Amino acid sequence: MIQLQQLHKQFADRVLLDQVTWQVGARDRVGLCGPNGAGKTTLLRMLAGFDEPDAGQVLRPNALTIGYLPQDGLTHHGSTVVQEASLALKHLLDLKAEMHDLEHRLGDEAVPAATHEALLHRYSEVQERFAIEDGYHLELNVTTVLRGLGFEQGDFDKMTDHLSGGWQMRLALAKLLLGRPGLLLLDEPTNHLDLDARNWLEAYLVAYPHSVILVSHDRYFLDAVVTRISDLALRTITDYPCNYSEYLGQREEKMSRLREAKKRQDDEISRVQEFIDRFRYQATKAAQVQSRVKMLDKVERIEVPPERKRIHFQFPAAPKSGRIVLELKHAHKAYGPKMVLADVTLHVERSDRIALVGHNGAGKSTMMRLLSGEESPDAGDRVEGHQVVMQYFAQDEATRLNPKLTVYETLSAGSPDSMIPAIRNILGGFLFSGDDVYKKVAVLSGGERTRLAVARMLLRPSNTLLLDEPTNHLDLDSKEVLLDALADYGGTLIFVSHDRYFVERLATRVVEVADGNAALYPGTYAEYLWSKEHGVSAVARREKSLRHEAAASATAPAAGRAAPAPVAPAVAKPYDDQKRDSAERRKMERARKHLRDRIVELESRIGERERDIKNLEAAMSAPGFYEHHEHAKPVLDKHQALMWEVGELLGQWEMLQAEAEA
């Protein structure tokens, strides 16, 4: 498919690739990994033909088509969204236009017979080619890809000039996918995608019929898509035929062996060097000394990548909040004529870990601002609980840093004295090392500012965290530092993230923001997806949970129940008909009784589970419960499992009720 031969690339005195030979085969799906600055983007640009190597070759078949998506910087002008996306299939549009022209000419009676025959032959050729290349599904394919990447039907006729940078990149990705190049090069393709779009892109790439090379800091995305990891480090590329999670284990084993080999080599070199230094000036040992000097010159020194220091971090202590942390009651929020949130009610309790999900523009950030108190609802109430110490990390948090402070001063300002010794470790975990800590914030890039803002958040005491896209611009290692800290966080967490691995690992409840509403789903993100797939309504489930006792009484005779409406006298029927009707009535009565028994059994199970939940919640509200994580975690896990089981039972109860009513 494509091959590197003895490739060399450097910038000034820094060598990125040195004598690299590497290849990608047909239908390979390669994840390109490596530390920041190793040269991943440079390699993609050389494969795409935008940059040239200093030495060596990039060998491409003549017929190979290559599509390259950079991290940002692509814009479109002068057309609608659907017109711009359709340009990726220009060859089909040209064939379609030629077919229409031929149809018009074939219908012209003035065309001579000989010309008509030639036109008919050409029309047959064009039509066959158009059908083979799936031209009759052109509009459907364009619509499918655009909607998969988050464009609504109403966006299709918008002018591309009015799209933001993120939507411009989505449109560029749509064009690449529609064009189906033989080699797809994607540099951080998920940067501008929400979770739904990421899930769609993941499935699309898994089924993609050609080769894919991608750079991504989304671990879940890499695990789902790639079948091979190519690790770019120490000026070369090492292949691991596995997904990202398996690569981590294999690479660590390899590094352990390499470090051990280097230690043995260093010990041997030290022993030889000691001999040289000891006998260098003794004439009787001159030959032996020279022999060892030459031996050392020929030794190929083992090089080991610098080991990324893994830090284990705990948030500074904060006072314990009350059981009720935050509440939104019938909150409304609009910007001009656009209603973003309508009659939203949300109840947040201590230790909740809530992920807000929904497509871009659904209102997740607006809801975060209402919860944080940054904005007030136009109607309804926001109620903050007792002794809540909150930190809010906004999407634009990086712009709120003081540009006059240094990196170190930014973290030390406002941090408790007990956390000052941890500042250097925290900065190292977010790629600030050596003299980087003395840089002014004003000279940092956008990504560096975001990493610094996340690091600052970790050092400030709180019992409630609201995080709006904290993982933007974080590399995989920095995400792990943040994830580990949040996994051990004993307070309440509400967050928005488009990183699937991040959401999967942290969320115990999911709130879907869509169409101005907020629907609560107890359980993990995977369980939320299951509920969506099976059509289980979170709101209905919650309402049934609160009302199931009242609903249960409706299925059994009770005092004060309204008398049935009088039945009109029946017309006399023949004996055989009466016998048949009587048998059908008995059959239906047995079916009703069976349904009632199943409903009563479900209600009993739901009641038991809810009593267990109340008992667990009583234990969870006891003073000091969250101080010992190893004791608290099993209780929290059991509480989550019971909440999910109640939801499932209520879903079954709803179906049986509907069947009984029918």
C-alpha positions as CSV (number, residue, x, y, z in Angstrom):
1,M,0.0,0.0,0.0
2,I,2.6,2.6,1.1
3,Q,6.2,2.2,2.2
4,L,9.0,4.2,3.9
5,Q,12.5,3.3,2.9
6,Q,15.5,4.6,5.0
7,L,13.5,7.7,5.8
8,H,15.3,10.6,7.6
9,K,13.7,13.8,8.8
10,Q,15.0,16.5,11.2
11,F,14.4,20.1,12.1
12,A,17.5,22.1,12.9
13,D,19.6,19.8,15.0
14,R,16.6,17.7,16.2
15,V,16.2,14.3,14.5
16,L,12.6,13.0,14.3
17,L,13.1,10.0,12.1
18,D,16.4,8.3,11.4
19,Q,16.8,5.6,8.7
20,V,13.2,4.4,9.2
21,T,11.8,1.6,7.1
22,W,8.1,0.9,7.6
23,Q,5.0,-0.1,5.6
24,V,1.2,-0.1,5.7
25,G,-0.8,-2.8,4.0
26,A,-4.3,-2.8,2.4
27,R,-7.1,-2.5,5.0
28,D,-4.6,-1.9,7.9
29,R,-6.0,0.3,10.6
30,V,-3.0,1.8,12.4
31,G,-2.9,3.9,15.5
32,L,0.1,6.2,15.5
33,C,1.3,6.8,19.0
34,G,4.2,8.5,20.7
35,P,5.1,11.3,23.1
36,N,4.3,14.9,22.2
37,G,6.8,16.3,19.7
38,A,8.0,12.9,18.5
39,G,6.9,13.7,14.9
40,K,3.5,12.1,14.4
41,T,2.0,15.0,12.5
42,T,5.2,15.4,10.5
43,L,5.0,11.7,9.5
44,L,1.3,12.1,8.4
45,R,2.2,15.1,6.3
46,M,5.0,13.2,4.6
47,L,2.7,10.3,3.9
48,A,0.2,12.7,2.4
49,G,2.9,14.4,0.2
50,F,2.7,17.8,1.9
51,D,6.2,17.5,3.4
52,E,9.3,15.9,1.9
53,P,11.9,13.8,3.8
54,D,15.5,15.0,4.1
55,A,16.6,11.5,2.9
56,G,15.0,8.2,1.9
57,Q,11.8,7.6,0.1
58,V,8.0,7.4,0.5
59,L,6.8,4.8,-2.0
60,R,3.2,5.1,-3.1
61,P,1.4,3.1,-5.9
62,N,0.4,5.4,-8.7
63,A,-3.3,4.6,-8.3
64,L,-3.4,5.2,-4.6
65,T,-5.6,8.0,-3.4
66,I,-4.8,9.7,-0.1
67,G,-7.0,11.7,2.1
68,Y,-5.5,13.8,5.0
69,L,-7.3,15.5,7.8
70,P,-5.2,17.9,9.8
71,Q,-6.0,18.8,13.4
72,D,-7.5,22.2,12.4
73,G,-7.2,25.0,10.0
74,L,-9.6,23.9,7.1
75,T,-12.3,26.3,6.0
76,H,-15.0,26.3,3.3
77,H,-16.7,29.2,1.6
78,G,-19.3,30.1,-1.0
79,S,-21.6,27.0,-0.8
80,T,-24.1,25.3,1.4
81,V,-23.1,22.4,3.6
82,V,-24.7,19.7,1.4
83,Q,-23.2,21.2,-1.7
84,E,-19.7,21.3,-0.2
85,A,-20.0,17.7,1.1
86,S,-21.3,16.5,-2.4
87,L,-18.1,17.9,-4.0
88,A,-16.3,14.9,-2.5
89,L,-18.3,12.9,-5.1
90,K,-17.7,15.3,-8.0
91,H,-17.0,12.5,-10.4
92,L,-20.5,11.1,-9.7
93,L,-22.0,14.6,-10.0
94,D,-20.3,15.0,-13.4
95,L,-21.6,11.6,-14.5
96,K,-25.1,12.5,-13.3
97,A,-24.9,15.8,-15.3
98,E,-23.8,14.0,-18.4
99,M,-26.6,11.5,-18.1
100,H,-29.2,14.3,-17.9
101,D,-27.6,16.0,-20.9
102,L,-27.6,12.8,-22.9
103,E,-31.3,12.2,-21.9
104,H,-32.2,15.7,-23.2
105,R,-30.3,15.1,-26.5
106,L,-31.8,11.6,-27.0
107,G,-35.2,13.2,-26.7
108,D,-34.5,15.7,-29.5
109,E,-36.1,14.5,-32.7
110,A,-33.7,16.6,-34.8
111,V,-30.7,14.5,-33.9
112,P,-29.6,12.3,-36.8
113,A,-30.0,8.5,-36.5
114,A,-26.3,7.8,-36.6
115,T,-25.6,10.4,-33.8
116,H,-28.6,9.1,-31.9
117,E,-27.1,5.6,-31.9
118,A,-23.7,6.9,-30.6
119,L,-25.5,8.9,-27.9
120,L,-27.5,5.8,-26.9
121,H,-24.2,3.8,-26.6
122,R,-22.6,6.5,-24.5
123,Y,-25.6,6.8,-22.3
124,S,-25.5,3.1,-21.6
125,E,-21.8,3.3,-20.6
126,V,-22.3,6.3,-18.3
127,Q,-25.4,4.8,-16.7
128,E,-23.6,1.5,-16.0
129,R,-20.6,3.3,-14.5
130,F,-22.9,5.5,-12.4
131,A,-24.7,2.5,-11.1
132,I,-21.5,0.5,-10.3
133,E,-20.2,3.5,-8.3
134,D,-23.4,3.7,-6.3
135,G,-24.4,7.0,-7.9
136,Y,-28.1,6.3,-7.4
137,H,-27.5,6.5,-3.6
138,L,-25.5,9.7,-3.9
139,E,-27.8,11.9,-1.9
140,L,-28.5,9.2,0.7
141,N,-24.8,8.6,1.3
142,V,-24.1,12.4,1.7
143,T,-27.0,12.7,4.1
144,T,-25.9,9.6,6.1
145,V,-22.4,10.9,6.6
146,L,-23.5,14.4,7.5
147,R,-26.1,13.3,10.0
148,G,-23.6,10.8,11.4
149,L,-21.2,13.6,12.1
150,G,-23.8,15.7,13.9
151,F,-25.3,17.9,11.2
152,E,-29.1,18.3,11.4
153,Q,-31.4,18.4,8.4
154,G,-31.8,22.1,9.0
155,D,-28.1,22.6,8.7
156,F,-27.8,21.2,5.2
157,D,-28.8,24.5,3.4
158,K,-26.7,26.7,5.7
159,M,-23.8,28.6,4.0
160,T,-20.4,27.2,5.0
161,D,-19.1,30.7,5.6
162,H,-21.1,30.8,8.8
163,L,-19.8,27.5,10.3
164,S,-17.5,27.7,13.4
165,G,-14.0,26.1,13.3
166,G,-15.2,22.9,14.8
167,W,-18.1,22.4,12.3
168,Q,-15.7,23.3,9.4
169,M,-13.5,20.4,10.5
170,R,-16.6,18.1,10.7
171,L,-17.5,19.1,7.2
172,A,-13.9,18.4,6.0
173,L,-14.0,15.0,7.7
174,A,-17.4,14.3,6.0
175,K,-15.9,15.0,2.6
176,L,-12.9,12.7,3.2
177,L,-15.2,9.9,4.3
178,L,-17.5,10.3,1.3
179,G,-14.5,10.3,-1.1
180,R,-13.3,7.0,0.4
181,P,-9.5,7.4,-0.4
182,G,-7.4,4.3,-0.5
183,L,-5.4,5.6,2.5
184,L,-7.1,7.8,5.1
185,L,-4.8,9.9,7.3
186,L,-6.6,11.4,10.4
187,D,-4.8,13.6,12.8
188,E,-7.0,13.9,16.0
189,P,-10.3,13.3,14.1
190,T,-12.4,13.3,17.3
191,N,-11.3,16.7,18.6
192,H,-14.4,18.4,17.4
193,L,-16.9,15.6,17.8
194,D,-19.4,14.9,20.5
195,L,-20.0,11.4,21.9
196,D,-22.7,10.4,19.4
197,A,-20.6,11.5,16.4
198,R,-17.5,9.7,17.8
199,N,-19.6,6.5,18.2
200,W,-20.8,6.8,14.6
201,L,-17.2,7.5,13.3
202,E,-15.9,4.6,15.3
203,A,-18.4,2.2,13.6
204,Y,-17.7,3.8,10.2
205,L,-13.9,3.3,10.4
206,V,-14.2,-0.3,11.7
207,A,-16.1,-1.1,8.5
208,Y,-14.0,1.2,6.2
209,P,-12.8,-0.9,3.2
210,H,-9.4,0.7,2.8
211,S,-6.4,1.6,5.0
212,V,-6.5,4.1,7.9
213,I,-3.7,5.7,9.9
214,L,-4.9,7.9,12.8
215,V,-3.5,9.9,15.6
216,S,-5.8,10.2,18.6
217,H,-5.7,10.9,22.3
218,D,-9.0,9.1,22.8
219,R,-8.1,5.7,24.3
220,Y,-11.6,4.1,23.8
221,F,-11.6,5.2,20.2
222,L,-8.2,3.7,19.5
223,D,-9.2,0.4,21.2
224,A,-12.3,0.1,19.1
225,V,-10.9,1.1,15.7
226,V,-7.2,0.1,15.3
227,T,-5.8,-3.3,14.8
228,R,-2.1,-2.2,15.1
229,I,-0.2,0.4,17.1
230,S,2.9,2.0,15.6
231,D,4.9,3.6,18.3
232,L,7.0,6.6,17.2
233,A,9.9,7.1,19.7
234,L,13.7,7.4,19.7
235,R,13.6,8.4,16.0
236,T,12.2,5.1,14.8
237,I,8.8,3.2,14.5
238,T,8.0,0.0,16.4
239,D,4.9,-2.0,15.5
240,Y,2.6,-3.7,18.0
241,P,-0.1,-5.9,16.3
242,C,-2.9,-5.1,18.9
243,N,-5.2,-2.3,20.1
244,Y,-4.1,0.4,22.4
245,S,-4.8,-1.2,25.8
246,E,-2.8,-4.3,24.8
247,Y,0.0,-2.1,23.5
248,L,0.4,-0.5,26.9
249,G,1.1,-3.9,28.5
250,Q,3.4,-5.1,25.7
251,R,5.3,-1.9,25.6
252,E,5.9,-1.9,29.3
253,E,7.2,-5.4,29.2
254,K,9.6,-4.4,26.3
255,M,10.8,-1.3,28.2
256,S,11.5,-3.4,31.3
257,R,13.7,-5.7,29.3
258,L,15.4,-2.8,27.6
259,R,16.0,-1.0,30.9
260,E,17.5,-4.2,32.3
261,A,19.7,-4.7,29.2
262,K,20.9,-1.1,29.5
263,K,21.7,-1.6,33.2
264,R,23.9,-4.6,32.3
265,Q,25.5,-2.7,29.5
266,D,26.2,0.3,31.7
267,D,27.7,-1.9,34.4
268,E,30.0,-3.6,31.8
269,I,31.0,-0.2,30.3
270,S,31.8,1.1,33.8
271,R,33.9,-1.9,34.6
272,V,35.9,-1.5,31.3
273,Q,36.3,2.2,31.8
274,E,37.6,1.7,35.3
275,F,40.3,-0.6,33.9
276,I,41.2,2.0,31.3
277,D,41.4,4.8,33.8
278,R,43.5,2.7,36.2
279,F,46.1,1.4,33.8
280,R,46.1,4.2,31.2
281,Y,49.6,5.4,32.0
282,Q,51.3,2.1,32.7
283,A,53.5,1.0,29.7
284,T,53.1,-2.7,30.6
285,K,49.3,-2.4,30.2
286,A,49.2,-0.1,27.1
287,A,48.1,-2.8,24.7
288,Q,45.3,-4.0,26.9
289,V,44.2,-0.4,27.5
290,Q,44.1,0.3,23.8
291,S,42.2,-2.9,23.1
292,R,39.5,-1.9,25.6
293,V,39.4,1.7,24.3
294,K,38.7,0.3,20.8
295,M,36.1,-2.1,22.2
296,L,34.2,0.7,23.9
297,D,34.2,2.7,20.7
298,K,32.5,-0.1,18.9
299,V,29.8,-0.7,21.5
300,E,26.4,0.3,20.2
301,R,24.9,2.0,23.2
302,I,21.4,0.9,24.2
303,E,19.0,3.9,24.3
304,V,15.9,3.8,26.5
305,P,13.1,6.4,26.1
306,P,12.8,8.7,29.1
307,E,10.3,7.1,31.5
308,R,7.2,9.1,31.9
309,K,6.8,9.6,35.7
310,R,3.5,8.4,36.9
311,I,2.1,10.5,39.7
312,H,-0.5,9.4,42.1
313,F,-2.4,12.4,43.3
314,Q,-5.2,13.1,45.8
315,F,-7.3,16.2,46.0
316,P,-6.7,18.4,49.0
317,A,-9.2,17.9,51.9
318,A,-12.4,19.9,51.9
319,P,-15.3,20.0,54.3
320,K,-18.1,17.5,53.7
321,S,-21.2,18.8,51.9
322,G,-24.8,18.1,52.9
323,R,-26.6,15.3,51.3
324,I,-28.4,17.6,48.8
325,V,-25.7,19.3,46.8
326,L,-27.5,21.1,43.9
327,E,-31.0,21.3,42.6
328,L,-32.5,22.9,39.5
329,K,-36.3,23.3,39.8
330,H,-38.3,23.9,36.6
331,A,-35.4,25.9,35.2
332,H,-35.8,27.7,31.9
333,K,-33.0,29.4,29.9
334,A,-33.2,31.1,26.5
335,Y,-30.9,33.3,24.5
336,G,-33.0,35.7,22.5
337,P,-35.7,33.7,20.7
338,K,-33.8,30.4,21.1
339,M,-35.1,28.3,24.0
340,V,-32.1,26.1,25.2
341,L,-33.6,24.6,28.4
342,A,-37.3,24.4,29.2
343,D,-38.7,23.3,32.6
344,V,-35.6,21.3,33.6
345,T,-35.5,19.7,37.0
346,L,-32.4,18.0,38.3
347,H,-31.5,16.7,41.8
348,V,-27.8,16.2,42.6
349,E,-26.8,14.3,45.8
350,R,-23.5,14.0,47.6
351,S,-21.1,11.6,45.8
352,D,-23.1,11.6,42.6
353,R,-20.9,11.2,39.4
354,I,-23.1,12.6,36.7
355,A,-22.1,12.8,33.0
356,L,-24.0,15.3,30.9
357,V,-24.3,14.0,27.3
358,G,-26.0,15.2,24.2
359,H,-25.1,16.5,20.7
360,N,-23.2,19.8,20.3
361,G,-25.5,22.7,20.9
362,A,-28.0,20.7,22.9
363,G,-27.4,22.9,26.0
364,K,-24.9,20.9,28.1
365,S,-22.6,24.0,28.7
366,T,-25.7,26.1,29.4
367,M,-26.8,23.6,32.1
368,M,-23.3,23.6,33.6
369,R,-23.3,27.4,33.9
370,L,-26.7,27.2,35.6
371,L,-25.5,24.5,38.0
372,S,-22.4,26.4,38.8
373,G,-24.2,29.7,39.4
374,E,-22.3,31.5,36.6
375,E,-25.7,32.2,35.0
376,S,-29.2,32.4,36.5
377,P,-32.2,30.6,35.0
378,D,-34.7,32.9,33.3
379,A,-37.4,31.1,35.3
380,G,-37.3,28.5,38.0
381,D,-34.8,28.1,40.8
382,R,-31.3,26.9,41.5
383,V,-30.8,25.7,45.1
384,E,-27.3,25.1,46.5
385,G,-26.9,22.6,49.4
386,H,-25.3,23.0,52.8
387,Q,-21.5,23.6,53.0
388,V,-20.9,23.1,49.2
389,V,-17.3,24.1,48.2
390,M,-17.5,24.2,44.4
391,Q,-15.0,24.4,41.6
392,Y,-16.2,25.1,38.0
393,F,-14.0,24.3,35.1
394,A,-15.4,26.1,32.0
395,Q,-14.6,25.3,28.4
396,D,-12.8,28.7,28.2
397,E,-11.0,28.1,31.6
398,A,-7.6,28.5,29.8
399,T,-8.5,32.1,28.9
400,R,-9.1,33.0,32.6
401,L,-5.5,32.4,33.6
402,N,-3.5,35.5,34.6
403,P,-1.0,36.0,31.7
404,K,1.5,37.9,33.9
405,L,2.1,34.9,36.2
406,T,4.6,32.1,35.5
407,V,3.4,28.5,35.2
408,Y,4.6,27.7,38.8
409,E,3.1,30.9,40.2
410,T,-0.3,30.1,38.6
411,L,-0.4,26.8,40.6
412,S,1.0,28.1,43.8
413,A,-1.4,31.1,44.0
414,G,-4.5,30.0,45.9
415,S,-3.2,26.5,46.7
416,P,-3.1,25.3,50.3
417,D,0.3,25.2,51.9
418,S,0.1,21.5,52.2
419,M,-0.1,21.1,48.4
420,I,2.9,23.3,47.6
421,P,5.4,20.3,47.6
422,A,3.2,18.5,45.1
423,I,3.2,21.3,42.5
424,R,6.4,20.1,40.7
425,N,5.0,16.6,40.4
426,I,1.6,17.8,39.1
427,L,3.3,20.0,36.5
428,G,5.4,17.1,35.4
429,G,2.3,15.0,35.0
430,F,0.9,17.7,32.6
431,L,4.1,18.0,30.5
432,F,5.7,21.0,32.2
433,S,9.2,20.1,33.1
434,G,12.6,21.8,33.7
435,D,12.5,25.5,32.8
436,D,9.0,25.3,31.5
437,V,7.7,26.1,35.0
438,Y,9.2,29.6,34.7
439,K,7.5,30.5,31.4
440,K,4.9,33.2,31.6
441,V,1.3,32.2,30.9
442,A,1.2,34.8,28.1
443,V,3.6,32.8,25.9
444,L,1.9,29.4,26.3
445,S,0.0,27.8,23.5
446,G,-3.7,27.1,23.8
447,G,-3.1,23.4,24.6
448,E,-0.5,24.3,27.2
449,R,-2.9,26.8,28.9
450,T,-5.6,24.1,29.1
451,R,-3.2,21.7,30.7
452,L,-2.2,24.3,33.2
453,A,-5.8,25.2,34.0
454,V,-6.5,21.5,34.7
455,A,-3.4,21.2,36.9
456,R,-4.5,24.3,38.9
457,M,-7.9,22.8,39.5
458,L,-6.4,19.7,41.0
459,L,-4.6,21.7,43.7
460,R,-7.6,23.6,45.1
461,P,-9.9,22.1,47.8
462,S,-13.5,21.4,46.9
463,N,-16.2,18.9,47.6
464,T,-18.1,19.5,44.3
465,L,-16.5,19.6,40.8
466,L,-18.2,20.8,37.7
467,L,-16.0,20.1,34.6
468,D,-16.9,21.2,31.1
469,E,-14.6,19.4,28.6
470,P,-11.6,19.1,30.9
471,T,-9.8,16.6,28.5
472,N,-9.6,19.0,25.5
473,H,-5.9,19.3,24.5
474,L,-4.7,16.6,27.0
475,D,-2.5,13.8,25.8
476,L,-3.2,10.3,26.8
477,D,-0.8,10.3,29.8
478,S,-2.1,13.6,31.1
479,K,-5.7,12.2,30.8
480,E,-4.6,9.3,33.0
481,V,-3.3,11.6,35.7
482,L,-6.6,13.5,35.7
483,L,-8.7,10.3,35.5
484,D,-6.8,8.6,38.4
485,A,-7.3,11.8,40.5
486,L,-11.0,12.0,39.7
487,A,-11.6,8.2,40.3
488,D,-10.3,8.7,43.9
489,Y,-12.2,12.0,44.4
490,G,-14.5,11.6,47.3
491,G,-16.9,14.5,46.5
492,T,-19.6,15.2,43.9
493,L,-18.7,15.2,40.2
494,I,-20.7,16.6,37.3
495,F,-18.9,16.7,34.0
496,V,-19.2,17.1,30.2
497,S,-16.7,15.1,28.2
498,H,-16.6,13.7,24.6
499,D,-14.0,11.2,25.6
500,R,-15.8,7.8,25.8
501,Y,-13.1,6.2,28.0
502,F,-13.3,9.1,30.4
503,V,-17.1,8.9,30.7
504,E,-17.1,5.1,31.0
505,R,-14.7,5.1,33.8
506,L,-16.2,7.9,35.9
507,A,-20.0,8.2,35.3
508,T,-22.4,6.4,37.6
509,R,-25.4,8.4,36.3
510,V,-26.0,9.9,32.9
511,V,-28.1,13.0,32.1
512,E,-29.1,13.3,28.5
513,V,-29.6,17.0,27.4
514,A,-31.8,17.1,24.3
515,D,-34.7,19.3,23.0
516,G,-34.6,21.5,26.0
517,N,-35.0,18.6,28.4
518,A,-32.8,16.7,30.8
519,A,-33.5,12.9,31.2
520,L,-31.8,11.0,34.0
521,Y,-30.4,7.5,33.4
522,P,-29.0,5.6,36.4
523,G,-25.9,3.6,35.7
524,T,-22.9,3.8,33.4
525,Y,-22.7,5.2,29.9
526,A,-22.8,1.7,28.4
527,E,-26.1,1.1,30.3
528,Y,-27.4,4.4,29.1
529,L,-26.7,3.3,25.5
530,W,-28.5,0.0,26.2
531,S,-31.5,1.9,27.5
532,K,-31.6,4.1,24.4
533,E,-31.3,1.1,22.1
534,H,-34.1,-0.7,23.8
535,G,-36.3,2.4,24.1
536,V,-36.4,2.5,27.8
537,S,-37.5,6.0,28.9
538,A,-35.5,7.4,31.8
539,V,-38.2,10.0,32.7
540,A,-41.0,7.4,32.6
541,R,-38.9,5.0,34.6
542,R,-38.4,7.6,37.3
543,E,-42.0,8.6,37.4
544,K,-43.1,4.9,37.7
545,S,-40.5,4.4,40.4
546,L,-42.2,7.2,42.4
547,R,-45.8,6.1,41.6
548,H,-45.6,2.3,41.4
549,E,-47.4,1.8,44.8
550,A,-50.3,3.9,43.6
551,A,-50.3,2.1,40.2
552,A,-50.2,-1.3,41.9
553,S,-53.4,-0.5,43.8
554,A,-55.1,0.2,40.4
555,T,-54.5,-3.4,39.3
556,A,-56.3,-4.9,42.4
557,P,-59.9,-4.4,43.8
558,A,-59.9,-1.6,46.4
559,A,-62.5,0.1,48.6
560,G,-63.8,3.2,47.0
561,R,-63.0,2.1,43.5
562,A,-65.4,3.5,40.9
563,A,-68.1,1.1,39.9
564,P,-67.9,-0.2,36.3
565,A,-70.1,1.3,33.7
566,P,-73.4,-0.6,33.1
567,V,-73.3,-3.1,30.4
568,A,-75.9,-3.1,27.7
569,P,-78.1,-6.2,27.6
570,A,-76.8,-8.8,25.2
571,V,-78.7,-10.2,22.3
572,A,-79.4,-13.9,22.7
573,K,-77.1,-16.1,20.7
574,P,-77.2,-19.7,19.6
575,Y,-75.9,-22.4,22.0
576,D,-72.7,-23.1,20.0
577,D,-71.9,-19.4,19.8
578,Q,-72.5,-19.0,23.6
579,K,-70.3,-22.0,24.3
580,R,-67.5,-20.6,22.1
581,D,-67.7,-17.1,23.6
582,S,-67.6,-18.6,27.1
583,A,-64.4,-20.6,26.3
584,E,-62.8,-17.4,24.9
585,R,-63.8,-15.5,28.0
586,R,-62.3,-18.1,30.3
587,K,-59.1,-18.1,28.2
588,M,-58.9,-14.3,28.4
589,E,-59.5,-14.4,32.1
590,R,-56.7,-16.8,32.6
591,A,-54.4,-14.5,30.6
592,R,-55.5,-11.5,32.7
593,K,-54.9,-13.4,35.9
594,H,-51.4,-14.5,34.7
595,L,-50.6,-10.9,33.9
596,R,-51.9,-9.6,37.3
597,D,-49.8,-12.3,39.1
598,R,-46.6,-11.2,37.2
599,I,-47.4,-7.5,37.9
600,V,-47.8,-8.2,41.6
601,E,-44.6,-10.2,41.6
602,L,-42.7,-7.4,39.9
603,E,-44.1,-4.8,42.3
604,S,-43.0,-7.0,45.3
605,R,-39.5,-7.2,43.8
606,I,-39.4,-3.5,43.1
607,G,-40.5,-2.8,46.7
608,E,-37.7,-5.0,48.1
609,R,-35.0,-3.4,46.0
610,E,-36.2,0.1,47.0
611,R,-36.0,-0.8,50.6
612,D,-32.5,-2.1,50.1
613,I,-31.6,1.2,48.4
614,K,-33.0,3.2,51.3
615,N,-30.9,1.2,53.7
616,L,-27.8,1.7,51.7
617,E,-28.5,5.4,51.4
618,A,-28.9,5.6,55.1
619,A,-25.4,4.0,55.5
620,M,-24.0,6.3,52.9
621,S,-25.2,9.4,54.7
622,A,-23.5,8.4,58.0
623,P,-20.6,10.7,59.1
624,G,-17.2,9.5,57.9
625,F,-18.6,7.1,55.3
626,Y,-16.5,8.4,52.4
627,E,-13.3,8.7,54.4
628,H,-12.4,5.1,53.8
629,H,-12.6,4.5,50.0
630,E,-12.0,0.7,50.3
631,H,-15.0,0.3,52.6
632,A,-17.2,2.8,50.7
633,K,-16.7,1.5,47.2
634,P,-18.5,-1.9,47.6
635,V,-21.5,-0.1,49.1
636,L,-21.5,2.5,46.3
637,D,-21.2,-0.3,43.6
638,K,-24.1,-2.2,45.2
639,H,-26.2,1.0,45.3
640,Q,-25.6,1.6,41.7
641,A,-26.4,-2.0,40.7
642,L,-29.7,-1.8,42.7
643,M,-30.7,1.5,41.1
644,W,-30.1,-0.1,37.6
645,E,-32.1,-3.2,38.6
646,V,-35.0,-1.1,39.7
647,G,-35.0,0.7,36.4
648,E,-35.0,-2.6,34.5
649,L,-37.9,-4.0,36.7
650,L,-39.9,-0.8,36.1
651,G,-39.3,-1.1,32.4
652,Q,-40.8,-4.7,32.6
653,W,-43.6,-3.4,34.8
654,E,-44.5,-0.8,32.2
655,M,-44.7,-3.3,29.4
656,L,-46.9,-5.7,31.4
657,Q,-49.2,-2.8,32.4
658,A,-49.6,-1.8,28.7
659,E,-50.3,-5.5,27.8
660,A,-52.9,-5.8,30.6
661,E,-54.6,-2.6,29.5
662,A,-54.7,-3.8,25.9
